[in-house]
Amino acid sequence: MAAELHECVDGLATRLLSGDPRALARAITLVENERSGAAELLERLRAERKGALVVGFTGAPGSGKSTLISAYIGHLRHDSQRVAVLSIDPSSPLTGGAILGDRLRMGRHIGDPGVFIRSAAARGHLGGLSRNTAAIVRLLDAAGWDMVILETVGTGQSEVEVAGIADICVVVTCPGMGDEIQAMKSGVLDIADILVVNKADLPDASRSTRALRGMLQLREESRQAVPVIELIATEGKGITELADAVAARWRKLGSE
């Protein structure tokens, strides 16, 4: 039995490393559901890290993360980058499975062989991610994707787990969400490498941007300048600036 399991895991790992999307999907299911062979598969892939850039997008519900990510994927594909997306969705109270709203908003990329989109259910796990997110990211990296995008469940100020997994954290907010700027003074503001004010065509967008920049100036402990970018994701406005900011941050990390 052990020999059969080893053979099955080894074959799955070989296909995943070759870039087989079906093998990757099967491996993610194995790990997400903690089925027999999951631990062996992760151990088999331990030394197969390929250095994918992991970018995490987090922010309050309604800030437009999925639409923003979809536009960002389009920009990356224009530059021929291969992109994997792991979207953590709220869980169904009946089945425990993911409610696939975020994945549906990225539907225009389904069928593109240079894009892999997978949803995972939070299943009650706090922090904005699922319990096995880090392990799934390891699978995506081993499969050879250039970039892995993590989208958290809509989060509040204390849900900062994404910072422990992503190389770069993009915190998304938008005007008209009440006290969202005040709430960001602690928690998610501290993990932001890039701040985005989405839906910048709405009233008070400039005021939200000024408030964020003012708060950043008050943070004496800050060792890096955090860009604040205004975006209209539905129109693609600001996406180039976001991509440039991510690239600049990645270059800086590489030089440290």
C-alpha positions as CSV (number, residue, x, y, z in Angstrom):
1,M,0.0,0.0,0.0
2,A,2.8,2.4,0.9
3,A,4.6,1.5,-2.3
4,E,1.5,2.3,-4.3
5,L,1.0,5.6,-2.6
6,H,4.6,6.6,-3.2
7,E,4.3,5.7,-6.9
8,C,1.1,7.7,-7.2
9,V,2.5,10.7,-5.5
10,D,5.8,10.5,-7.5
11,G,3.9,10.4,-10.7
12,L,1.6,13.3,-9.7
13,A,4.7,15.4,-8.8
14,T,6.4,14.6,-12.0
15,R,3.4,15.7,-14.1
16,L,3.0,18.9,-11.9
17,L,6.6,19.8,-12.4
18,S,6.2,19.4,-16.2
19,G,3.5,22.0,-16.1
20,D,0.5,19.8,-16.5
21,P,-2.5,21.9,-15.3
22,R,-4.6,18.8,-14.5
23,A,-1.9,17.4,-12.3
24,L,-1.7,20.8,-10.6
25,A,-5.5,20.9,-10.0
26,R,-5.5,17.4,-8.6
27,A,-2.5,18.2,-6.3
28,I,-4.3,21.3,-5.0
29,T,-7.4,19.3,-4.2
30,L,-5.3,16.7,-2.4
31,V,-3.6,19.3,-0.3
32,E,-6.6,21.5,0.3
33,N,-8.6,18.6,1.6
34,E,-5.7,17.0,3.4
35,R,-6.2,13.7,1.8
36,S,-3.9,10.7,1.9
37,G,-0.6,11.5,0.0
38,A,-0.8,15.3,0.6
39,A,2.1,15.4,3.1
40,E,4.2,13.1,0.9
41,L,3.6,15.2,-2.2
42,L,4.6,18.4,-0.4
43,E,7.8,16.7,0.9
44,R,8.5,15.4,-2.6
45,L,8.3,19.0,-3.9
46,R,10.2,20.6,-1.0
47,A,13.4,21.2,-3.1
48,E,11.5,22.3,-6.2
49,R,11.1,26.0,-5.5
50,K,11.3,28.1,-8.7
51,G,11.0,31.6,-7.2
52,A,7.6,32.8,-8.3
53,L,6.7,36.3,-7.3
54,V,3.8,36.1,-4.8
55,V,1.6,39.2,-4.7
56,G,-1.2,39.4,-2.2
57,F,-4.3,41.5,-2.6
58,T,-6.3,42.3,0.5
59,G,-8.9,44.8,1.6
60,A,-12.4,45.2,2.8
61,P,-15.4,43.6,1.1
62,G,-16.7,45.7,-1.8
63,S,-13.4,47.4,-2.5
64,G,-13.2,45.7,-6.0
65,K,-10.3,43.3,-5.5
66,S,-11.5,40.8,-8.0
67,T,-12.1,43.3,-10.8
68,L,-8.8,44.9,-10.1
69,I,-7.0,41.6,-10.2
70,S,-8.7,40.7,-13.5
71,A,-7.4,43.9,-15.0
72,Y,-4.0,43.4,-13.6
73,I,-3.9,39.9,-15.1
74,G,-4.7,41.4,-18.5
75,H,-1.7,43.7,-18.2
76,L,0.6,40.9,-17.2
77,R,-0.5,38.7,-20.0
78,H,0.1,41.5,-22.5
79,D,3.7,41.2,-21.3
80,S,3.5,37.4,-21.7
81,Q,3.8,36.6,-18.0
82,R,2.3,33.4,-16.8
83,V,0.0,34.0,-13.9
84,A,-1.6,31.7,-11.3
85,V,-4.4,33.1,-9.1
86,L,-5.5,31.6,-5.8
87,S,-8.7,33.3,-4.6
88,I,-9.9,32.6,-1.1
89,D,-13.7,32.8,-1.1
90,P,-16.2,32.8,1.7
91,S,-17.4,29.3,2.6
92,S,-20.9,27.9,2.0
93,P,-22.6,27.4,5.4
94,L,-24.1,24.2,4.1
95,T,-21.3,22.5,2.2
96,G,-18.2,24.2,3.4
97,G,-17.2,24.8,-0.2
98,A,-16.2,28.1,-1.8
99,I,-18.8,30.5,-3.1
100,L,-17.1,31.3,-6.4
101,G,-18.1,34.9,-6.9
102,D,-14.5,36.2,-7.1
103,R,-13.5,33.6,-9.7
104,L,-16.5,34.5,-11.8
105,R,-15.4,38.1,-12.0
106,M,-12.1,36.9,-13.6
107,G,-14.0,34.8,-16.2
108,R,-12.6,36.5,-19.2
109,H,-9.2,34.8,-18.5
110,I,-10.6,31.3,-18.4
111,G,-9.4,29.4,-21.4
112,D,-6.1,31.3,-21.5
113,P,-3.3,28.7,-21.1
114,G,-1.1,31.4,-19.5
115,V,-3.6,31.9,-16.6
116,F,-4.5,29.4,-13.9
117,I,-7.3,30.4,-11.6
118,R,-8.3,28.4,-8.5
119,S,-10.7,29.2,-5.7
120,A,-10.4,27.8,-2.2
121,A,-12.8,28.0,0.7
122,A,-11.8,29.8,3.8
123,R,-13.8,27.2,5.8
124,G,-13.9,29.4,8.9
125,H,-10.2,30.0,9.0
126,L,-9.5,33.5,10.3
127,G,-6.9,35.9,8.8
128,G,-8.4,36.2,5.3
129,L,-6.9,33.0,3.9
130,S,-7.5,29.3,4.2
131,R,-5.5,26.9,6.4
132,N,-3.6,25.4,3.5
133,T,-2.9,28.5,1.5
134,A,0.8,28.4,2.0
135,A,1.0,24.8,0.9
136,I,-1.0,25.5,-2.2
137,V,1.3,28.4,-3.1
138,R,4.2,26.0,-2.9
139,L,2.5,23.8,-5.5
140,L,1.9,26.8,-7.8
141,D,5.5,27.8,-7.5
142,A,6.7,24.3,-8.2
143,A,4.5,24.1,-11.3
144,G,6.5,27.0,-12.8
145,W,4.2,30.0,-12.8
146,D,5.9,33.4,-13.1
147,M,3.6,35.1,-10.6
148,V,1.2,33.8,-8.0
149,I,-1.6,36.2,-7.0
150,L,-3.4,35.7,-3.7
151,E,-6.8,37.3,-3.2
152,T,-8.0,37.2,0.4
153,V,-11.5,37.1,1.6
154,G,-12.8,40.6,2.4
155,T,-10.8,41.5,5.5
156,G,-10.7,43.9,8.4
157,Q,-7.9,45.7,10.1
158,S,-6.5,42.7,12.0
159,E,-6.6,40.0,9.3
160,V,-3.0,40.3,8.1
161,E,-2.0,36.6,7.5
162,V,-1.3,37.3,3.8
163,A,1.8,39.2,4.8
164,G,3.4,35.9,6.0
165,I,3.0,34.3,2.5
166,A,3.2,37.1,-0.1
167,D,6.4,38.8,-1.2
168,I,4.4,42.0,-1.9
169,C,1.1,43.0,-0.3
170,V,-1.3,45.3,-2.1
171,V,-4.0,46.8,0.2
172,V,-7.1,47.9,-1.6
173,T,-9.7,50.4,-0.4
174,C,-12.2,52.7,-2.1
175,P,-14.1,55.9,-1.2
176,G,-17.4,55.8,0.5
177,M,-16.8,52.9,2.9
178,G,-17.3,54.8,6.1
179,D,-14.4,54.6,8.6
180,E,-12.2,52.3,6.4
181,I,-9.3,54.8,6.4
182,Q,-9.5,55.2,10.2
183,A,-9.6,51.4,10.6
184,M,-6.4,51.0,8.5
185,K,-4.3,53.0,11.0
186,S,-3.4,49.7,12.6
187,G,-3.3,46.2,11.2
188,V,-3.4,46.1,7.4
189,L,-1.8,49.5,7.0
190,D,1.3,48.0,8.5
191,I,1.6,45.2,6.0
192,A,1.0,47.4,2.9
193,D,3.8,47.6,0.3
194,I,1.4,49.3,-2.0
195,L,-1.9,51.1,-1.2
196,V,-4.7,51.3,-3.8
197,V,-7.7,53.6,-3.8
198,N,-10.0,51.8,-6.3
199,K,-13.1,53.3,-7.8
200,A,-11.3,56.6,-8.0
201,D,-14.1,58.1,-10.1
202,L,-16.4,58.1,-7.0
203,P,-16.8,61.3,-4.9
204,D,-14.2,61.8,-2.1
205,A,-11.6,59.6,-3.9
206,S,-9.0,62.4,-3.6
207,R,-9.8,62.9,0.0
208,S,-9.3,59.2,0.7
209,T,-5.9,59.3,-1.1
210,R,-4.8,62.4,0.8
211,A,-5.8,60.7,4.1
212,L,-3.8,57.7,3.3
213,R,-0.7,59.7,2.4
214,G,-1.1,61.8,5.5
215,M,-1.3,58.7,7.7
216,L,1.9,57.3,6.0
217,Q,3.8,60.5,6.7
218,L,2.9,60.2,10.4
219,R,4.5,56.7,10.6
220,E,8.0,57.5,11.8
221,E,8.9,53.9,11.9
222,S,8.3,53.4,8.2
223,R,11.5,52.6,6.4
224,Q,10.1,52.7,2.9
225,A,7.9,54.9,0.8
226,V,4.6,53.2,0.3
227,P,3.0,54.4,-3.0
228,V,-0.7,55.3,-3.0
229,I,-2.3,54.7,-6.4
230,E,-5.7,55.8,-7.6
231,L,-7.4,53.2,-9.8
232,I,-10.6,52.7,-11.8
233,A,-10.3,49.0,-12.3
234,T,-13.4,48.7,-14.4
235,E,-11.8,51.0,-17.0
236,G,-8.3,49.8,-16.6
237,K,-7.1,53.2,-15.4
238,G,-4.1,53.0,-13.1
239,I,-3.3,49.4,-13.8
240,T,0.0,50.3,-15.5
241,E,1.0,52.4,-12.4
242,L,0.1,49.4,-10.2
243,A,2.2,47.0,-12.3
244,D,5.1,49.5,-12.2
245,A,4.9,49.8,-8.4
246,V,4.9,46.0,-8.0
247,A,7.9,45.6,-10.3
248,A,9.8,48.4,-8.5
249,R,9.1,46.8,-5.1
250,W,10.2,43.4,-6.5
251,R,13.5,44.9,-7.8
252,K,14.1,46.5,-4.4
253,L,13.6,43.2,-2.6
254,G,16.0,41.5,-5.0
255,S,18.7,44.1,-4.1
256,E,18.3,43.8,-0.3
